[in-house]
Amino acid sequence: MSSSSSSSSSSLSLPGDPPGGRRAVTVWSVGVSVYFVAVIFRTSLGVAGLDAADRFHVNASALSTFSILQLLVYAGMQIPVGLMVDRLGTKKVLTFGVVLFTIGQLGFAFSPTYGTALASRALLGCGDAMTFISVLRLGSRWFPARRGPMVAQLAGLVGMAGNLVSTLVLARLLHGVGWTAAFAGSSVAGVVVLVLMLAFLKDHPEGHEPEPFPHRGAAYVRRQIAASWREPGTRLGLWVHFTTQFPAMVFLLLWGLPFLVEAQGLSRATAGELLTLVVLSNMLTGLVYGQIVARHHGARLPLALGTVLSTAVMWAATLAYPADHAPMWLLIVLCVVLGACGPASMIGFDFARPANPPERQGTASGITNMGGFVASMTTLFAVGVLLDATGGSYTVAFSAVFVLQALGLSQILRLRKPAARRERERLVASRVETVHVPA
């Protein structure tokens, strides 16, 4: 095991790697603060779902449309955003993103009708879509490649800290000062990170400018997408992201609070504490997974598969519990296991990253990042429809989770060998090139 981990570490140390250091940490921190705010705005509906249903007088299906539309826009934007990052650089794309998601959050605060609120969430989703891929690209430009898994997990951890702010702070503001003041006040955070980014963010360190790459309209776009998709590692990354991320996202983004309150008979305060537990588990697990993958590259697939299976077992145990309500200990274990879903989804990028050269990193990351959001969007819709069709049976509604897990698991198992073989070939080729490059 030690020899394999050392070889993988050396394979990730490439000629011309950025040096990292304090300057890298500072610049990256500014970029990741944008993602932090984007996640606060993205998950704000998760603590306001019941309030939104009352405010706009909508049923479960219409309520799920808020999150579905937001994720539909997010997922649909991933490949365009990846292409934009590859072509325009991180700072310009992040600037567009901050402006859009701040306007979306502000519009949501003042929306008088269901239709205008939907439009605001779509705008928010569009801006949010521009953040994470940009932050991943920023990390790859400022830190050595061997730090990639840990930097990506840290970015995910910061995002979950944003989720924690939604759960703890925004929820209290919502019930303390009301809908408009809570959402409008939170939008100020978007203005703050925009100012910080414009003042301090740089796309790359001096002396590490990317090589010029010809961009020729539609032909360039087709070439980037086709070349990224041909790599089995990109497709494996997409399906790992698809299969691991969505159970926790569906729970945190919309349906967790109603499930705990309406199906499990908990108070809103207790349900909020369990949602917080998911976030805290995510943050702790992210640190552990990041360290493991950085040191033992072969642990990527076992960690991802273990998370999928653990999540399926805990959901099955909770939904099939032979009583009206599952016991608190079981709900606690479920929330702790759900906390591993986010860090496991980050492993998808660790399959796509080594499968693609630097000039395709944004595009490949965009393809990978679509996976979990497509799965989340599908499940959000399915749960809402099944709740309405069954008169509020969460047991039937949440069974949709198992269908998407089975689909994703079958694709992971199908692609794992081609991806591993292709990665070995690229590793051998890079070693040969390194031997012939003069020191």
Contacts in CASP RR format, 6 or more apart in sequence:
PFRMAT RR
TARGET T0000
AUTHOR 0000-0000-0000
METHOD contacts of the structure
MODEL  1
MSSSSSSSSSSLSLPGDPPGGRRAVTVWSVGVSVYFVAVIFRTSLGVAGL
DAADRFHVNASALSTFSILQLLVYAGMQIPVGLMVDRLGTKKVLTFGVVL
FTIGQLGFAFSPTYGTALASRALLGCGDAMTFISVLRLGSRWFPARRGPM
VAQLAGLVGMAGNLVSTLVLARLLHGVGWTAAFAGSSVAGVVVLVLMLAF
LKDHPEGHEPEPFPHRGAAYVRRQIAASWREPGTRLGLWVHFTTQFPAMV
FLLLWGLPFLVEAQGLSRATAGELLTLVVLSNMLTGLVYGQIVARHHGAR
LPLALGTVLSTAVMWAATLAYPADHAPMWLLIVLCVVLGACGPASMIGFD
FARPANPPERQGTASGITNMGGFVASMTTLFAVGVLLDATGGSYTVAFSA
VFVLQALGLSQILRLRKPAARRERERLVASRVETVHVPA
1 296 0 8 1.000
4 296 0 8 1.000
4 297 0 8 1.000
4 298 0 8 1.000
5 295 0 8 1.000
5 296 0 8 1.000
5 297 0 8 1.000
8 296 0 8 1.000
8 297 0 8 1.000
8 298 0 8 1.000
9 146 0 8 1.000
9 294 0 8 1.000
9 295 0 8 1.000
9 297 0 8 1.000
11 427 0 8 1.000
11 430 0 8 1.000
11 431 0 8 1.000
12 144 0 8 1.000
12 145 0 8 1.000
12 146 0 8 1.000
12 148 0 8 1.000
12 297 0 8 1.000
12 354 0 8 1.000
13 144 0 8 1.000
13 145 0 8 1.000
13 146 0 8 1.000
14 144 0 8 1.000
14 145 0 8 1.000
14 430 0 8 1.000
14 434 0 8 1.000
15 434 0 8 1.000
15 437 0 8 1.000
16 208 0 8 1.000
17 144 0 8 1.000
17 145 0 8 1.000
17 146 0 8 1.000
18 24 0 8 1.000
18 141 0 8 1.000
18 142 0 8 1.000
18 143 0 8 1.000
18 144 0 8 1.000
18 204 0 8 1.000
18 205 0 8 1.000
18 208 0 8 1.000
19 144 0 8 1.000
19 205 0 8 1.000
20 142 0 8 1.000
20 143 0 8 1.000
20 144 0 8 1.000
20 147 0 8 1.000
20 205 0 8 1.000
23 142 0 8 1.000
23 205 0 8 1.000
24 139 0 8 1.000
24 142 0 8 1.000
24 143 0 8 1.000
24 205 0 8 1.000
26 200 0 8 1.000
27 138 0 8 1.000
27 142 0 8 1.000
27 200 0 8 1.000
27 201 0 8 1.000
27 202 0 8 1.000
28 135 0 8 1.000
28 138 0 8 1.000
28 139 0 8 1.000
28 142 0 8 1.000
28 143 0 8 1.000
28 151 0 8 1.000
30 193 0 8 1.000
30 196 0 8 1.000
30 197 0 8 1.000
30 200 0 8 1.000
30 201 0 8 1.000
31 90 0 8 1.000
31 94 0 8 1.000
31 134 0 8 1.000
31 135 0 8 1.000
31 138 0 8 1.000
31 193 0 8 1.000
31 197 0 8 1.000
31 201 0 8 1.000
32 135 0 8 1.000
32 138 0 8 1.000
32 154 0 8 1.000
32 155 0 8 1.000
32 158 0 8 1.000
32 159 0 8 1.000
33 158 0 8 1.000
33 193 0 8 1.000
33 196 0 8 1.000
33 197 0 8 1.000
34 94 0 8 1.000
34 97 0 8 1.000
34 98 0 8 1.000
34 131 0 8 1.000
34 134 0 8 1.000
34 135 0 8 1.000
34 193 0 8 1.000
34 197 0 8 1.000
35 131 0 8 1.000
35 132 0 8 1.000
35 135 0 8 1.000
35 155 0 8 1.000
35 156 0 8 1.000
35 158 0 8 1.000
35 159 0 8 1.000
36 158 0 8 1.000
36 159 0 8 1.000
36 161 0 8 1.000
36 162 0 8 1.000
36 193 0 8 1.000
37 98 0 8 1.000
37 101 0 8 1.000
37 162 0 8 1.000
37 189 0 8 1.000
37 190 0 8 1.000
37 192 0 8 1.000
37 193 0 8 1.000
38 97 0 8 1.000
38 101 0 8 1.000
38 127 0 8 1.000
38 128 0 8 1.000
38 131 0 8 1.000
38 132 0 8 1.000
39 128 0 8 1.000
39 159 0 8 1.000
39 160 0 8 1.000
39 162 0 8 1.000
39 163 0 8 1.000
39 166 0 8 1.000
40 162 0 8 1.000
40 163 0 8 1.000
40 165 0 8 1.000
40 166 0 8 1.000
40 170 0 8 1.000
40 186 0 8 1.000
40 189 0 8 1.000
41 101 0 8 1.000
41 102 0 8 1.000
41 104 0 8 1.000
41 105 0 8 1.000
41 124 0 8 1.000
41 128 0 8 1.000
41 186 0 8 1.000
41 187 0 8 1.000
42 70 0 8 1.000
42 124 0 8 1.000
42 125 0 8 1.000
42 128 0 8 1.000
42 253 0 8 1.000
43 162 0 8 1.000
43 163 0 8 1.000
43 166 0 8 1.000
43 167 0 8 1.000
43 252 0 8 1.000
43 253 0 8 1.000
44 105 0 8 1.000
44 108 0 8 1.000
44 166 0 8 1.000
44 170 0 8 1.000
44 183 0 8 1.000
44 186 0 8 1.000
45 52 0 8 1.000
45 66 0 8 1.000
45 67 0 8 1.000
45 70 0 8 1.000
45 121 0 8 1.000
45 253 0 8 1.000
45 254 0 8 1.000
46 67 0 8 1.000
46 166 0 8 1.000
46 252 0 8 1.000
46 253 0 8 1.000
46 254 0 8 1.000
46 256 0 8 1.000
46 257 0 8 1.000
47 166 0 8 1.000
47 167 0 8 1.000
47 170 0 8 1.000
47 171 0 8 1.000
47 174 0 8 1.000
47 257 0 8 1.000
47 272 0 8 1.000
47 275 0 8 1.000
48 170 0 8 1.000
48 171 0 8 1.000
48 174 0 8 1.000
48 179 0 8 1.000
49 63 0 8 1.000
49 254 0 8 1.000
49 257 0 8 1.000
49 258 0 8 1.000
50 257 0 8 1.000
50 258 0 8 1.000
50 261 0 8 1.000
50 268 0 8 1.000
51 174 0 8 1.000
51 179 0 8 1.000
52 58 0 8 1.000
52 63 0 8 1.000
52 66 0 8 1.000
52 117 0 8 1.000
53 59 0 8 1.000
53 60 0 8 1.000
53 63 0 8 1.000
55 179 0 8 1.000
56 62 0 8 1.000
56 113 0 8 1.000
56 114 0 8 1.000
56 117 0 8 1.000
57 114 0 8 1.000
58 114 0 8 1.000
59 388 0 8 1.000
60 258 0 8 1.000
60 384 0 8 1.000
60 387 0 8 1.000
60 388 0 8 1.000
60 392 0 8 1.000
61 384 0 8 1.000
61 385 0 8 1.000
61 387 0 8 1.000
61 388 0 8 1.000
62 114 0 8 1.000
63 254 0 8 1.000
63 384 0 8 1.000
64 254 0 8 1.000
64 255 0 8 1.000
64 380 0 8 1.000
64 381 0 8 1.000
64 383 0 8 1.000
64 384 0 8 1.000
64 385 0 8 1.000
65 118 0 8 1.000
66 117 0 8 1.000
66 118 0 8 1.000
66 121 0 8 1.000
66 254 0 8 1.000
67 121 0 8 1.000
67 253 0 8 1.000
67 254 0 8 1.000
67 376 0 8 1.000
67 377 0 8 1.000
67 380 0 8 1.000
68 377 0 8 1.000
68 380 0 8 1.000
68 381 0 8 1.000
69 118 0 8 1.000
69 121 0 8 1.000
69 122 0 8 1.000
70 121 0 8 1.000
70 122 0 8 1.000
70 124 0 8 1.000
70 125 0 8 1.000
70 128 0 8 1.000
71 125 0 8 1.000
71 253 0 8 1.000
71 373 0 8 1.000
71 374 0 8 1.000
71 376 0 8 1.000
71 377 0 8 1.000
71 380 0 8 1.000
72 377 0 8 1.000
73 122 0 8 1.000
73 125 0 8 1.000
73 126 0 8 1.000
73 129 0 8 1.000
74 125 0 8 1.000
74 126 0 8 1.000
74 128 0 8 1.000
74 129 0 8 1.000
74 373 0 8 1.000
75 129 0 8 1.000
75 370 0 8 1.000
75 371 0 8 1.000
75 372 0 8 1.000
75 373 0 8 1.000
75 374 0 8 1.000
75 377 0 8 1.000
76 129 0 8 1.000
76 370 0 8 1.000
77 125 0 8 1.000
77 126 0 8 1.000
77 127 0 8 1.000
77 129 0 8 1.000
77 130 0 8 1.000
78 129 0 8 1.000
78 133 0 8 1.000
78 366 0 8 1.000
78 367 0 8 1.000
78 369 0 8 1.000
78 370 0 8 1.000
78 373 0 8 1.000
79 225 0 8 1.000
79 363 0 8 1.000
79 366 0 8 1.000
79 367 0 8 1.000
79 370 0 8 1.000
81 93 0 8 1.000
81 129 0 8 1.000
81 130 0 8 1.000
81 133 0 8 1.000
81 134 0 8 1.000
81 366 0 8 1.000
82 133 0 8 1.000
82 362 0 8 1.000
82 363 0 8 1.000
82 365 0 8 1.000
82 366 0 8 1.000
83 221 0 8 1.000
83 224 0 8 1.000
83 225 0 8 1.000
83 362 0 8 1.000
83 363 0 8 1.000
84 92 0 8 1.000
84 93 0 8 1.000
84 130 0 8 1.000
85 93 0 8 1.000
85 133 0 8 1.000
85 134 0 8 1.000
85 137 0 8 1.000
85 362 0 8 1.000
86 137 0 8 1.000
86 213 0 8 1.000
86 224 0 8 1.000
86 359 0 8 1.000
86 360 0 8 1.000
86 361 0 8 1.000
86 362 0 8 1.000
86 363 0 8 1.000
87 215 0 8 1.000
87 220 0 8 1.000
89 134 0 8 1.000
89 137 0 8 1.000
89 203 0 8 1.000
90 134 0 8 1.000
90 135 0 8 1.000
90 137 0 8 1.000
90 138 0 8 1.000
90 141 0 8 1.000
90 201 0 8 1.000
90 203 0 8 1.000
91 197 0 8 1.000
91 201 0 8 1.000
91 202 0 8 1.000
91 203 0 8 1.000
93 130 0 8 1.000
93 133 0 8 1.000
93 134 0 8 1.000
94 130 0 8 1.000
94 131 0 8 1.000
94 134 0 8 1.000
94 197 0 8 1.000
94 201 0 8 1.000
95 194 0 8 1.000
95 197 0 8 1.000
95 198 0 8 1.000
96 127 0 8 1.000
96 130 0 8 1.000
97 126 0 8 1.000
97 127 0 8 1.000
97 128 0 8 1.000
97 129 0 8 1.000
97 130 0 8 1.000
97 131 0 8 1.000
98 127 0 8 1.000
98 190 0 8 1.000
98 193 0 8 1.000
98 194 0 8 1.000
98 197 0 8 1.000
99 127 0 8 1.000
99 194 0 8 1.000
100 123 0 8 1.000
100 124 0 8 1.000
100 125 0 8 1.000
100 126 0 8 1.000
100 127 0 8 1.000
100 130 0 8 1.000
101 123 0 8 1.000
101 124 0 8 1.000
101 125 0 8 1.000
101 126 0 8 1.000
101 127 0 8 1.000
101 128 0 8 1.000
101 131 0 8 1.000
101 190 0 8 1.000
102 187 0 8 1.000
102 190 0 8 1.000
102 191 0 8 1.000
102 194 0 8 1.000
103 123 0 8 1.000
104 120 0 8 1.000
104 121 0 8 1.000
104 123 0 8 1.000
104 124 0 8 1.000
104 187 0 8 1.000
105 120 0 8 1.000
105 124 0 8 1.000
105 183 0 8 1.000
105 186 0 8 1.000
105 187 0 8 1.000
105 190 0 8 1.000
106 183 0 8 1.000
106 184 0 8 1.000
106 187 0 8 1.000
107 116 0 8 1.000
107 120 0 8 1.000
107 123 0 8 1.000
107 183 0 8 1.000
108 117 0 8 1.000
108 120 0 8 1.000
108 121 0 8 1.000
108 124 0 8 1.000
108 183 0 8 1.000
109 179 0 8 1.000
109 180 0 8 1.000
109 181 0 8 1.000
109 182 0 8 1.000
109 183 0 8 1.000
109 184 0 8 1.000
109 185 0 8 1.000
109 187 0 8 1.000
110 180 0 8 1.000
110 184 0 8 1.000
111 117 0 8 1.000
111 119 0 8 1.000
111 120 0 8 1.000
132 155 0 8 1.000
132 369 0 8 1.000
133 362 0 8 1.000
133 365 0 8 1.000
133 366 0 8 1.000
133 369 0 8 1.000
135 155 0 8 1.000
136 152 0 8 1.000
136 155 0 8 1.000
136 349 0 8 1.000
136 361 0 8 1.000
136 362 0 8 1.000
136 365 0 8 1.000
137 361 0 8 1.000
137 362 0 8 1.000
137 365 0 8 1.000
138 201 0 8 1.000
138 203 0 8 1.000
139 148 0 8 1.000
139 151 0 8 1.000
139 155 0 8 1.000
140 148 0 8 1.000
140 353 0 8 1.000
140 358 0 8 1.000
140 361 0 8 1.000
141 203 0 8 1.000
141 204 0 8 1.000
141 205 0 8 1.000
141 208 0 8 1.000
141 210 0 8 1.000
142 204 0 8 1.000
142 205 0 8 1.000
143 151 0 8 1.000
146 294 0 8 1.000
147 294 0 8 1.000
148 294 0 8 1.000
148 350 0 8 1.000
148 353 0 8 1.000
149 290 0 8 1.000
149 293 0 8 1.000
149 294 0 8 1.000
149 346 0 8 1.000
149 350 0 8 1.000
150 290 0 8 1.000
150 291 0 8 1.000
150 293 0 8 1.000
150 294 0 8 1.000
152 290 0 8 1.000
152 346 0 8 1.000
152 349 0 8 1.000
152 350 0 8 1.000
153 286 0 8 1.000
153 287 0 8 1.000
153 289 0 8 1.000
153 290 0 8 1.000
153 293 0 8 1.000
153 343 0 8 1.000
153 346 0 8 1.000
156 286 0 8 1.000
156 342 0 8 1.000
156 343 0 8 1.000
156 346 0 8 1.000
157 282 0 8 1.000
157 283 0 8 1.000
157 286 0 8 1.000
157 287 0 8 1.000
160 279 0 8 1.000
160 282 0 8 1.000
160 283 0 8 1.000
160 342 0 8 1.000
161 279 0 8 1.000
161 283 0 8 1.000
163 252 0 8 1.000
163 279 0 8 1.000
163 282 0 8 1.000
164 276 0 8 1.000
164 279 0 8 1.000
164 280 0 8 1.000
164 283 0 8 1.000
167 272 0 8 1.000
167 275 0 8 1.000
167 276 0 8 1.000
167 279 0 8 1.000
168 276 0 8 1.000
170 182 0 8 1.000
170 186 0 8 1.000
171 272 0 8 1.000
173 181 0 8 1.000
173 182 0 8 1.000
173 185 0 8 1.000
173 186 0 8 1.000
174 182 0 8 1.000
176 182 0 8 1.000
204 210 0 8 1.000
210 358 0 8 1.000
210 359 0 8 1.000
211 359 0 8 1.000
213 359 0 8 1.000
214 220 0 8 1.000
224 360 0 8 1.000
224 363 0 8 1.000
225 363 0 8 1.000
225 367 0 8 1.000
227 356 0 8 1.000
227 360 0 8 1.000
228 234 0 8 1.000
228 352 0 8 1.000
228 356 0 8 1.000
228 360 0 8 1.000
228 363 0 8 1.000
228 364 0 8 1.000
228 367 0 8 1.000
229 235 0 8 1.000
229 367 0 8 1.000
231 352 0 8 1.000
231 355 0 8 1.000
231 356 0 8 1.000
231 364 0 8 1.000
231 422 0 8 1.000
232 355 0 8 1.000
232 415 0 8 1.000
232 418 0 8 1.000
232 419 0 8 1.000
232 421 0 8 1.000
232 422 0 8 1.000
233 351 0 8 1.000
233 352 0 8 1.000
233 355 0 8 1.000
233 415 0 8 1.000
233 419 0 8 1.000
233 422 0 8 1.000
233 423 0 8 1.000
234 351 0 8 1.000
234 352 0 8 1.000
234 355 0 8 1.000
234 356 0 8 1.000
234 364 0 8 1.000
234 367 0 8 1.000
234 368 0 8 1.000
235 411 0 8 1.000
235 415 0 8 1.000
235 419 0 8 1.000
236 348 0 8 1.000
236 351 0 8 1.000
236 352 0 8 1.000
236 412 0 8 1.000
236 415 0 8 1.000
236 416 0 8 1.000
236 419 0 8 1.000
237 347 0 8 1.000
237 348 0 8 1.000
237 349 0 8 1.000
237 351 0 8 1.000
237 352 0 8 1.000
237 368 0 8 1.000
238 348 0 8 1.000
238 352 0 8 1.000
238 367 0 8 1.000
238 368 0 8 1.000
238 370 0 8 1.000
238 371 0 8 1.000
239 371 0 8 1.000
239 408 0 8 1.000
239 411 0 8 1.000
239 412 0 8 1.000
239 415 0 8 1.000
240 304 0 8 1.000
240 344 0 8 1.000
240 345 0 8 1.000
240 347 0 8 1.000
240 348 0 8 1.000
240 351 0 8 1.000
240 412 0 8 1.000
241 345 0 8 1.000
241 348 0 8 1.000
241 349 0 8 1.000
241 368 0 8 1.000
241 369 0 8 1.000
241 370 0 8 1.000
241 371 0 8 1.000
241 372 0 8 1.000
242 371 0 8 1.000
242 372 0 8 1.000
242 374 0 8 1.000
242 375 0 8 1.000
242 404 0 8 1.000
242 408 0 8 1.000
242 411 0 8 1.000
243 304 0 8 1.000
243 308 0 8 1.000
243 375 0 8 1.000
243 404 0 8 1.000
243 405 0 8 1.000
243 407 0 8 1.000
243 408 0 8 1.000
243 409 0 8 1.000
243 411 0 8 1.000
243 412 0 8 1.000
244 304 0 8 1.000
244 307 0 8 1.000
244 308 0 8 1.000
244 311 0 8 1.000
244 341 0 8 1.000
244 342 0 8 1.000
244 344 0 8 1.000
244 345 0 8 1.000
244 347 0 8 1.000
244 372 0 8 1.000
245 341 0 8 1.000
245 342 0 8 1.000
245 344 0 8 1.000
245 345 0 8 1.000
245 371 0 8 1.000
245 372 0 8 1.000
245 373 0 8 1.000
245 375 0 8 1.000
245 376 0 8 1.000
246 341 0 8 1.000
246 372 0 8 1.000
246 375 0 8 1.000
246 376 0 8 1.000
246 378 0 8 1.000
246 379 0 8 1.000
246 401 0 8 1.000
246 404 0 8 1.000
247 311 0 8 1.000
247 315 0 8 1.000
247 338 0 8 1.000
247 341 0 8 1.000
247 379 0 8 1.000
247 401 0 8 1.000
247 405 0 8 1.000
248 278 0 8 1.000
248 282 0 8 1.000
248 338 0 8 1.000
248 339 0 8 1.000
248 341 0 8 1.000
248 342 0 8 1.000
249 341 0 8 1.000
249 342 0 8 1.000
249 372 0 8 1.000
249 373 0 8 1.000
249 376 0 8 1.000
250 256 0 8 1.000
250 376 0 8 1.000
250 379 0 8 1.000
250 380 0 8 1.000
250 383 0 8 1.000
250 401 0 8 1.000
251 259 0 8 1.000
251 275 0 8 1.000
251 278 0 8 1.000
251 338 0 8 1.000
252 275 0 8 1.000
252 278 0 8 1.000
252 279 0 8 1.000
253 376 0 8 1.000
253 380 0 8 1.000
254 380 0 8 1.000
255 380 0 8 1.000
255 383 0 8 1.000
255 384 0 8 1.000
255 397 0 8 1.000
255 398 0 8 1.000
256 271 0 8 1.000
256 275 0 8 1.000
257 268 0 8 1.000
257 271 0 8 1.000
257 272 0 8 1.000
257 275 0 8 1.000
259 394 0 8 1.000
259 398 0 8 1.000
260 266 0 8 1.000
260 270 0 8 1.000
260 271 0 8 1.000
260 272 0 8 1.000
260 274 0 8 1.000
260 275 0 8 1.000
260 331 0 8 1.000
261 267 0 8 1.000
261 268 0 8 1.000
261 271 0 8 1.000
262 392 0 8 1.000
262 394 0 8 1.000
263 325 0 8 1.000
263 394 0 8 1.000
263 395 0 8 1.000
264 271 0 8 1.000
264 325 0 8 1.000
264 326 0 8 1.000
264 331 0 8 1.000
265 325 0 8 1.000
266 274 0 8 1.000
274 331 0 8 1.000
274 332 0 8 1.000
274 335 0 8 1.000
275 335 0 8 1.000
277 332 0 8 1.000
277 335 0 8 1.000
277 336 0 8 1.000
278 335 0 8 1.000
278 336 0 8 1.000
278 338 0 8 1.000
278 339 0 8 1.000
279 339 0 8 1.000
281 335 0 8 1.000
281 336 0 8 1.000
281 337 0 8 1.000
281 338 0 8 1.000
281 339 0 8 1.000
281 340 0 8 1.000
282 339 0 8 1.000
282 340 0 8 1.000
282 341 0 8 1.000
282 342 0 8 1.000
282 343 0 8 1.000
285 339 0 8 1.000
285 340 0 8 1.000
285 342 0 8 1.000
285 343 0 8 1.000
286 342 0 8 1.000
286 343 0 8 1.000
286 346 0 8 1.000
288 343 0 8 1.000
289 303 0 8 1.000
289 340 0 8 1.000
289 343 0 8 1.000
289 344 0 8 1.000
289 346 0 8 1.000
289 347 0 8 1.000
290 343 0 8 1.000
290 346 0 8 1.000
292 299 0 8 1.000
292 303 0 8 1.000
293 299 0 8 1.000
293 300 0 8 1.000
293 303 0 8 1.000
293 347 0 8 1.000
293 350 0 8 1.000
297 350 0 8 1.000
300 347 0 8 1.000
300 348 0 8 1.000
300 350 0 8 1.000
300 351 0 8 1.000
301 412 0 8 1.000
301 416 0 8 1.000
303 344 0 8 1.000
303 347 0 8 1.000
304 344 0 8 1.000
304 347 0 8 1.000
304 348 0 8 1.000
304 412 0 8 1.000
305 409 0 8 1.000
305 412 0 8 1.000
306 344 0 8 1.000
307 337 0 8 1.000
307 340 0 8 1.000
307 341 0 8 1.000
307 343 0 8 1.000
307 344 0 8 1.000
308 344 0 8 1.000
308 405 0 8 1.000
308 409 0 8 1.000
310 337 0 8 1.000
310 340 0 8 1.000
311 337 0 8 1.000
311 338 0 8 1.000
311 340 0 8 1.000
311 341 0 8 1.000
311 401 0 8 1.000
311 405 0 8 1.000
312 401 0 8 1.000
312 402 0 8 1.000
312 405 0 8 1.000
314 330 0 8 1.000
314 333 0 8 1.000
314 334 0 8 1.000
314 337 0 8 1.000
314 338 0 8 1.000
315 334 0 8 1.000
315 398 0 8 1.000
315 401 0 8 1.000
315 402 0 8 1.000
316 402 0 8 1.000
317 330 0 8 1.000
317 334 0 8 1.000
318 326 0 8 1.000
318 330 0 8 1.000
318 331 0 8 1.000
318 334 0 8 1.000
319 394 0 8 1.000
319 395 0 8 1.000
319 398 0 8 1.000
319 399 0 8 1.000
320 395 0 8 1.000
321 327 0 8 1.000
321 330 0 8 1.000
326 334 0 8 1.000
345 372 0 8 1.000
348 368 0 8 1.000
349 365 0 8 1.000
349 368 0 8 1.000
349 369 0 8 1.000
351 368 0 8 1.000
351 419 0 8 1.000
352 364 0 8 1.000
352 365 0 8 1.000
352 367 0 8 1.000
352 368 0 8 1.000
353 361 0 8 1.000
353 364 0 8 1.000
353 365 0 8 1.000
354 423 0 8 1.000
354 426 0 8 1.000
354 427 0 8 1.000
355 364 0 8 1.000
355 419 0 8 1.000
355 422 0 8 1.000
355 423 0 8 1.000
355 426 0 8 1.000
356 363 0 8 1.000
356 364 0 8 1.000
375 404 0 8 1.000
378 400 0 8 1.000
378 404 0 8 1.000
379 400 0 8 1.000
379 401 0 8 1.000
379 404 0 8 1.000
382 397 0 8 1.000
382 400 0 8 1.000
383 397 0 8 1.000
383 398 0 8 1.000
383 400 0 8 1.000
384 397 0 8 1.000
386 393 0 8 1.000
386 396 0 8 1.000
386 397 0 8 1.000
386 399 0 8 1.000
386 400 0 8 1.000
387 393 0 8 1.000
387 394 0 8 1.000
387 397 0 8 1.000
390 396 0 8 1.000
390 397 0 8 1.000
END
